[in-house]
Structures are given as structure tokens and as C-alpha cells.
């Protein structure tokens, strides 16, 4: 059907087309703005991609085995009693400094004093008996010699001579018995005197009282085992007793360098060497652990028994070398290593030569310079948008209200 070309017939059909064109253009404009915003957030205010980077720095690379442990004195003595009795005197308490030979404690000596007196009396009695028998022996010998002389002149009979000879033999036998009894009594006296001396407990070494297991007035029974009164320890040298899992203990050796820090002083490092790897395992929750001992000096006395320690055993190390995270390195098909470097002109891929490595970082021998920004990963769009927002916040904040 033909339509006349009047004003109304020409205007009405074109209005919807113009409206659709305007809406389509507006939609494209919005998409362009959104894309620009997304690109700004992902690439940042400068147009640089949102890479996560690390700076090449001079540092140290250590390959180490880590373990937890506790601190104990290297040298200590558990001081106990050797005889039973009531603890009458206790001259020290935890924390006291003692010298070798100091009197630490004393148990009731009454029973042992009585035993000494009794054995002394017994020994004195036997000594007197021996003197009496010795006199009898001397007399018997004199009578025998006289009877023997008379018998030689046929003045005495053979029976009298035999009696005199037997009397000497009997006296000599009595002397032998008494001598044995004297030796026994003498030994008993020495034992009683030793037990009396054992009622006084002396410090066996210079050190500090670090624990106390008995109190004044307590009755101690030494018949089955020696009851412990106190522990004296030398705190000038401490031992870190690290518990190392079986997978790592094979890497450790005696005299290997090690260091540790404590919970209270995490920034201070104590250095030493491995003294011993104990072969007896300890199984905790089906995990096999071996105790490794590291001795350190403690002249300032800040290390105390039972402190926790984070111990590191150094398998190898390099110092003052260029260092990058392993996350910045890529491996080619032929085994070559590469790193991507963020520069003002974009991203460069460089071939690098690495040296000593550990689980997290590597030494750079060539290919990178200190100060280079190596790419370790990509920021997520949300993180990149956050970074871009922080960079462009002043620009956006300066916008005024729409008219």
C-alpha cells in the first residue's frame, strides 16, 4: 500500500528508530565506562597490570630443619638422703645459689648417734677381751716352755707337756676368734659413723637450687630408694632438647650448627652446635620423635629450665647474596630458570642463574639486579580494584555533585 509523503507520515515512523539508536548508544557508552573502570581497577591508575611483586634484595638463604623443644640445665644433680629419718633442717629453697660443700639439709641423727655409741662400746669390750685372752696366751706359752724344759730333764711327764701345749693352742684360737670379732665390730662402727655423717646433706657442686621435693619435718625412707630433697643445677650452660621428626633427623649430625629462640624473646638468637642425637625414640600420637641436644652458654642467666625453644638446625647457608622468592621463578622445558620483571616499559622475561635454595627463597647468581621488581603472581580483580581505589581515591573524591 502506498503512503503519502506528508509531514505526519514521514515523522512518526522515524521516532522509534531514533529512540532505539539513542538507547543502543547509551548502552554502549555504559559498557565502555564499565570496561574502563574494570581496566582501571585491574591495571591501576598508571595502566600497569595488577601484578604481585617482590624486590630483589641482599640477604641470607638458609636451608634448615626446624623443631620445638625445651631448655634444661646441661649439668645437674638430684640431691637425696642416704639414710632414713625425719628431715630436721633444710637450709635452702628454690633459687638459692650454693657452693660445693655447703650444708643443704640434715635428718634426725638420734638413731645413728645411738648406733655409733653402741658399736664403739662393743669394740671396746672386744678389745678388752682380746687383752685378757692375750694375757692367758702369754701365760700358757710360759708354762709350756717351763714344762718342756722340765720334761727334757725328765722332771715332768709327757702328759703335763701335752696339756701345756694344748693350753697354748686354745689361747691362740681364742685370740683368732676375738680378732675376727674386733674386725667385725670395727666395720660396724665405721658403717654407723658413715650413716651418722649421711644425716648431713652437702651440696655436691656449685649451682642453683632449681627444685625441691621434700619439706622440713617430712620422714624420708631410704630403704627402697634414695628420696630426693633438692636439685642443684649449673645454669651457666643450658641444653635445648629438641624433638625432631624421623623424616628430618636423618639430615642432622653431631657438631652441626644450630640456633634457637624462646617464646619470651623471639628476636634473640642463641647459637650452639649439636652435642648428641639420642637414638631412643619417643612416640607421640603415632609420630616418631628423636631428641637432639644443643648446648648454649647462659652467662647472663636469662634462660631458665623448662622454657620453650624454637630450634633450627642449619644444613647449609649463604650470606649477603641477591635473594628472590621461589614464587618469582619459572622453569623452562630444558630446565632453565626464568623470572618476569616489572619495569616502567612493561614486563620483561629474563633468564636467571640460581645458586643455593631453601623451601621459600633462592640465591641469584646472574640475570637479576638488586632492586629489580620480580613478579610473583597476579592480583585478583578485587585486590587490584582495591589497589586502584586507593591510588585514585583523591581523584574520585574530588568529584562534585551532579547538576
C-alpha positions as CSV (number, residue, x, y, z in Angstrom):
1,X,0.0,0.0,0.0
2,X,1.4,3.4,-0.9
3,X,1.6,6.0,1.8
4,X,1.6,9.7,1.0
5,X,4.8,11.7,1.9
6,X,3.1,14.2,4.1
7,X,4.8,15.6,7.3
8,X,2.9,13.2,9.6
9,X,3.6,10.1,7.6
10,X,7.4,10.9,7.5
11,X,7.9,11.8,11.2
12,X,6.0,9.1,13.0
13,X,7.8,6.1,11.6
14,X,11.3,7.5,12.4
15,X,10.7,8.3,16.0
16,X,11.1,4.7,17.3
17,X,14.3,4.3,15.3
18,X,15.9,7.3,16.8
19,X,14.9,6.2,20.3
20,X,16.3,2.7,19.7
21,X,19.5,4.2,18.3
22,X,19.8,6.5,21.3
23,X,19.2,3.7,23.8
24,X,21.8,1.5,22.0
25,X,24.4,4.2,22.1
26,X,23.7,4.8,25.7
27,X,24.2,1.1,26.4
28,X,27.5,1.0,24.5
29,X,28.6,4.1,26.4
30,X,27.8,2.4,29.8
31,X,29.7,-0.7,28.7
32,X,32.7,1.4,27.7
33,X,32.6,3.2,31.1
34,X,32.3,-0.2,32.9
35,X,35.2,-1.6,30.9
36,X,37.2,1.4,31.5
37,X,36.5,1.1,35.2
38,X,37.4,-2.5,35.3
39,X,40.5,-1.9,33.3
40,X,41.4,0.9,35.7
41,X,40.9,-1.3,38.7
42,X,42.8,-4.2,37.2
43,X,45.6,-2.3,35.5
44,X,45.8,0.5,38.0
45,X,45.9,4.3,37.6
46,X,49.1,4.1,35.6
47,X,47.9,1.4,33.2
48,X,50.3,-1.2,34.7
49,X,48.8,-4.7,35.2
50,X,47.9,-5.7,38.8
51,X,50.9,-7.9,39.5
52,X,52.1,-9.0,42.9
53,X,55.8,-8.2,43.0
54,X,58.8,-8.6,45.3
55,X,62.0,-6.7,45.3
56,X,65.4,-8.4,44.8
57,X,67.4,-7.7,48.0
58,X,70.7,-8.7,49.5
59,X,70.1,-11.3,52.2
60,X,70.9,-14.7,53.5
61,X,69.5,-18.1,52.4
62,X,69.4,-20.9,55.0
63,X,68.4,-24.5,54.5
64,X,67.3,-25.7,57.9
65,X,65.4,-28.2,59.9
66,X,63.0,-26.8,62.5
67,X,61.8,-28.4,65.7
68,X,60.4,-27.4,69.1
69,X,61.9,-28.3,72.4
70,X,62.5,-27.3,76.0
71,X,65.5,-26.0,77.9
72,X,67.2,-27.9,80.7
73,X,70.5,-27.4,82.5
74,X,73.3,-29.4,81.0
75,X,74.8,-30.4,84.4
76,X,72.6,-31.0,87.4
77,X,72.5,-33.3,90.5
78,X,69.4,-34.7,92.3
79,X,70.5,-34.5,95.9
80,X,68.9,-37.1,98.2
81,X,69.3,-38.8,101.5
82,X,71.2,-42.0,102.0
83,X,69.7,-42.9,105.4
84,X,66.2,-42.8,106.7
85,X,65.0,-40.3,109.2
86,X,63.0,-37.1,109.7
87,X,64.2,-34.0,107.9
88,X,65.1,-31.7,110.8
89,X,67.0,-29.0,108.9
90,X,66.5,-27.5,105.4
91,X,68.8,-24.6,104.8
92,X,67.9,-23.8,101.2
93,X,65.0,-23.0,99.0
94,X,64.4,-22.8,95.2
95,X,66.5,-20.1,93.6
96,X,69.3,-20.2,96.2
97,X,72.9,-20.2,94.9
98,X,75.1,-22.8,96.6
99,X,78.7,-23.8,96.6
100,X,80.1,-27.3,96.7
101,X,80.3,-28.5,100.3
102,X,77.6,-26.2,101.6
103,X,75.3,-27.9,104.2
104,X,71.9,-28.2,102.5
105,X,69.9,-30.2,104.9
106,X,70.1,-32.6,107.9
107,X,68.0,-35.5,109.0
108,X,67.4,-36.6,112.6
109,X,70.8,-38.1,113.8
110,X,69.5,-39.7,117.1
111,X,69.2,-43.3,115.9
112,X,72.6,-43.1,114.2
113,X,74.3,-41.5,117.2
114,X,73.0,-44.3,119.3
115,X,74.3,-46.9,116.8
116,X,77.7,-45.3,116.8
117,X,77.8,-45.3,120.6
118,X,76.7,-49.0,120.8
119,X,79.3,-50.1,118.3
120,X,82.0,-48.2,120.0
121,X,81.1,-49.9,123.3
122,X,81.1,-53.3,121.6
123,X,84.5,-52.6,120.1
124,X,85.9,-51.5,123.4
125,X,84.5,-54.7,125.1
126,X,86.1,-56.9,122.4
127,X,89.4,-55.1,122.8
128,X,89.4,-55.8,126.5
129,X,88.5,-59.4,125.9
130,X,91.4,-59.7,123.5
131,X,93.8,-58.2,126.0
132,X,92.6,-60.8,128.6
133,X,93.0,-63.7,126.2
134,X,96.4,-62.4,125.1
135,X,97.5,-62.5,128.7
136,X,96.2,-66.0,129.0
137,X,98.1,-66.9,125.9
138,X,101.3,-65.4,127.2
139,X,100.9,-67.4,130.5
140,X,100.2,-70.6,128.6
141,X,103.3,-70.1,126.4
142,X,105.5,-69.5,129.6
143,X,104.1,-72.6,131.2
144,X,104.7,-74.7,128.1
145,X,108.3,-73.6,127.9
146,X,108.8,-74.4,131.6
147,X,107.2,-77.8,131.2
148,X,109.2,-78.5,128.1
149,X,112.4,-77.7,130.0
150,X,111.4,-80.0,132.9
151,X,110.5,-82.8,130.5
152,X,113.9,-82.5,128.9
153,X,115.4,-83.2,132.3
154,X,112.9,-86.0,133.0
155,X,111.4,-83.9,135.8
156,X,108.0,-83.5,134.1
157,X,105.8,-86.1,132.5
158,X,104.7,-86.2,128.9
159,X,101.1,-85.7,129.9
160,X,102.0,-82.4,131.5
161,X,103.8,-81.3,128.4
162,X,100.8,-82.2,126.2
163,X,98.4,-80.3,128.5
164,X,100.7,-77.2,128.4
165,X,100.9,-77.4,124.6
166,X,97.1,-77.6,124.2
167,X,96.6,-74.7,126.6
168,X,98.7,-72.6,124.2
169,X,96.7,-73.7,121.2
170,X,93.4,-72.9,122.9
171,X,94.5,-69.4,123.8
172,X,95.7,-68.8,120.3
173,X,92.4,-69.9,118.9
174,X,90.6,-67.5,121.3
175,X,92.8,-64.7,120.0
176,X,91.8,-65.5,116.4
177,X,88.1,-65.5,117.3
178,X,88.3,-62.2,119.2
179,X,90.4,-60.6,116.4
180,X,87.6,-61.5,113.9
181,X,85.0,-60.1,116.3
182,X,87.1,-56.9,116.6
183,X,87.3,-56.5,112.9
184,X,83.5,-57.0,112.6
185,X,82.8,-54.5,115.4
186,X,85.2,-52.1,113.8
187,X,83.5,-52.3,110.4
188,X,80.1,-51.9,112.1
189,X,81.4,-48.8,113.9
190,X,82.6,-47.3,110.6
191,X,79.2,-48.0,109.0
192,X,77.4,-46.4,111.9
193,X,79.7,-43.4,111.7
194,X,79.1,-43.1,108.0
195,X,75.4,-43.3,108.5
196,X,75.7,-40.6,111.1
197,X,77.6,-38.4,108.6
198,X,75.0,-39.1,106.0
199,X,72.4,-37.3,108.1
200,X,74.1,-34.1,106.9
201,X,73.5,-33.5,103.2
202,X,76.0,-31.3,101.4
203,X,76.0,-29.6,98.0
204,X,77.9,-31.8,95.5
205,X,78.6,-28.9,93.1
206,X,78.3,-25.2,92.6
207,X,74.9,-24.2,91.2
208,X,71.4,-23.1,91.8
209,X,68.6,-24.9,93.6
210,X,66.0,-25.4,90.8
211,X,63.6,-27.7,92.5
212,X,62.6,-29.0,96.0
213,X,61.0,-32.4,96.7
214,X,60.9,-32.5,100.5
215,X,60.0,-30.2,103.3
216,X,61.2,-29.8,106.9
217,X,59.6,-32.4,109.2
218,X,59.0,-34.9,106.5
219,X,60.0,-38.5,107.2
220,X,62.2,-39.9,104.5
221,X,62.6,-43.6,103.9
222,X,65.9,-44.6,102.2
223,X,65.4,-48.3,102.4
224,X,63.9,-48.7,98.9
225,X,65.2,-45.7,97.0
226,X,67.0,-42.5,97.8
227,X,64.4,-39.8,98.4
228,X,65.3,-36.6,96.6
229,X,65.4,-33.4,98.6
230,X,66.5,-30.8,96.1
231,X,68.0,-30.5,92.6
232,X,71.1,-28.4,92.2
233,X,71.9,-27.3,88.6
234,X,74.6,-25.3,86.8
235,X,72.6,-22.7,84.9
236,X,75.6,-21.2,83.1
237,X,75.3,-23.8,80.4
238,X,71.8,-24.8,79.1
239,X,70.7,-27.6,76.8
240,X,67.9,-27.2,74.2
241,X,66.3,-30.6,74.0
242,X,64.6,-30.5,70.5
243,X,62.2,-33.2,69.4
244,X,62.8,-33.9,65.7
245,X,60.6,-36.0,63.5
246,X,62.1,-39.1,61.9
247,X,61.9,-37.6,58.4
248,X,64.2,-34.8,59.4
249,X,66.5,-36.4,61.9
250,X,68.4,-38.2,59.2
251,X,69.7,-34.8,58.0
252,X,71.2,-33.9,61.3
253,X,74.8,-34.7,62.5
254,X,76.8,-34.1,65.7
255,X,78.5,-30.7,65.8
256,X,76.1,-29.3,63.2
257,X,75.4,-25.6,63.8
258,X,72.1,-24.7,65.3
259,X,70.3,-21.8,66.9
260,X,67.0,-21.2,68.8
261,X,64.8,-18.5,70.2
262,X,62.4,-18.6,73.1
263,X,58.8,-17.6,73.4
264,X,59.6,-14.7,75.7
265,X,62.4,-13.4,73.5
266,X,61.6,-14.3,69.9
267,X,64.0,-11.7,68.4
268,X,67.1,-13.0,70.3
269,X,69.0,-15.9,68.9
270,X,71.2,-18.4,70.9
271,X,73.7,-20.3,68.8
272,X,75.3,-23.6,69.5
273,X,76.1,-27.0,68.0
274,X,74.5,-30.4,68.1
275,X,76.0,-32.4,71.0
276,X,74.1,-35.6,70.7
277,X,71.3,-37.2,68.7
278,X,69.7,-39.7,71.1
279,X,68.8,-43.0,69.4
280,X,65.8,-43.8,71.7
281,X,62.6,-42.6,70.0
282,X,59.6,-41.1,71.6
283,X,56.2,-41.8,70.0
284,X,53.6,-39.1,70.4
285,X,50.2,-39.6,68.6
286,X,51.8,-42.1,66.2
287,X,54.6,-39.6,65.4
288,X,58.2,-40.8,66.0
289,X,60.4,-38.2,67.5
290,X,64.1,-38.2,68.4
291,X,65.6,-35.9,71.0
292,X,68.5,-33.8,69.7
293,X,70.6,-31.9,72.3
294,X,72.2,-28.4,71.7
295,X,74.3,-26.7,74.3
296,X,74.5,-23.0,74.7
297,X,76.1,-20.5,77.1
298,X,73.9,-18.8,79.5
299,X,76.3,-16.4,81.3
300,X,73.6,-13.7,81.7
301,X,71.2,-16.2,83.3
302,X,68.1,-15.3,81.2
303,X,67.5,-18.9,80.1
304,X,65.6,-20.9,82.7
305,X,64.7,-24.6,83.0
306,X,61.6,-25.8,81.1
307,X,61.5,-22.8,78.8
308,X,60.1,-23.4,75.3
309,X,62.5,-23.2,72.4
310,X,62.1,-23.0,68.6
311,X,65.2,-24.7,67.4
312,X,66.7,-24.5,63.8
313,X,69.4,-26.8,62.6
314,X,71.4,-25.3,59.7
315,X,72.0,-27.7,56.9
316,X,73.7,-25.0,54.7
317,X,73.6,-21.3,54.2
318,X,74.9,-18.4,52.0
319,X,75.1,-14.8,53.3
320,X,74.9,-11.4,51.7
321,X,73.7,-12.5,48.3
322,X,70.8,-11.4,46.0
323,X,67.7,-13.2,47.1
324,X,64.3,-13.7,45.5
325,X,61.2,-15.8,46.5
326,X,60.9,-19.1,44.7
327,X,57.4,-17.9,43.6
328,X,59.2,-15.5,41.2
329,X,60.9,-18.2,39.3
330,X,59.7,-20.3,36.4
331,X,61.3,-23.4,34.9
332,X,61.6,-23.9,31.1
333,X,61.4,-27.2,29.2
334,X,65.2,-27.6,29.2
335,X,65.5,-26.8,32.9
336,X,66.5,-23.1,32.5
337,X,65.1,-20.8,35.1
338,X,63.3,-17.5,34.2
339,X,61.9,-14.6,36.1
340,X,59.5,-11.9,35.0
341,X,60.5,-8.3,35.9
342,X,58.1,-5.4,36.1
343,X,59.6,-2.3,34.5
344,X,58.3,1.1,33.5
345,X,58.0,-0.2,30.0
346,X,56.2,-3.3,30.8
347,X,57.1,-6.9,31.7
348,X,60.4,-8.4,30.8
349,X,61.3,-12.1,31.0
350,X,64.9,-12.8,32.0
351,X,66.9,-15.9,32.2
352,X,68.5,-16.3,35.6
353,X,71.0,-18.5,37.2
354,X,70.2,-19.6,40.8
355,X,72.5,-20.9,43.5
356,X,71.7,-22.0,47.0
357,X,68.0,-22.5,47.7
358,X,65.7,-23.5,50.5
359,X,61.9,-24.0,50.6
360,X,61.0,-20.4,50.1
361,X,63.9,-18.4,48.6
362,X,66.8,-18.7,46.1
363,X,70.2,-17.1,45.7
364,X,70.5,-15.3,42.3
365,X,73.9,-15.6,40.7
366,X,73.1,-13.8,37.4
367,X,70.1,-12.3,35.5
368,X,68.7,-10.0,38.1
369,X,70.0,-7.0,40.0
370,X,69.3,-5.8,43.5
371,X,66.2,-3.5,43.3
372,X,64.5,-5.3,40.4
373,X,60.8,-5.9,40.9
374,X,60.1,-9.6,40.2
375,X,56.6,-10.8,39.6
376,X,55.4,-13.5,42.0
377,X,51.8,-13.6,40.9
378,X,48.7,-11.7,39.7
379,X,46.5,-9.8,42.0
380,X,42.8,-10.8,41.9
381,X,40.4,-8.4,40.3
382,X,39.1,-7.5,43.7
383,X,42.5,-6.9,45.1
384,X,43.5,-4.9,42.0
385,X,40.4,-2.8,42.3
386,X,41.2,-2.1,45.9
387,X,44.7,-1.0,45.0
388,X,43.3,1.2,42.2
389,X,40.7,2.7,44.6
390,X,43.5,3.6,47.0
391,X,45.6,5.1,44.2
392,X,42.7,7.1,42.6
393,X,40.8,7.9,45.8
394,X,41.7,11.6,45.6
395,X,40.6,11.9,42.0
396,X,37.2,10.3,42.7
397,X,36.8,12.1,46.0
398,X,37.1,15.4,44.1
399,X,34.1,14.9,42.0
400,X,31.2,17.3,42.9
401,X,27.5,16.5,42.8
402,X,25.8,16.2,39.5
403,X,24.0,19.3,38.4
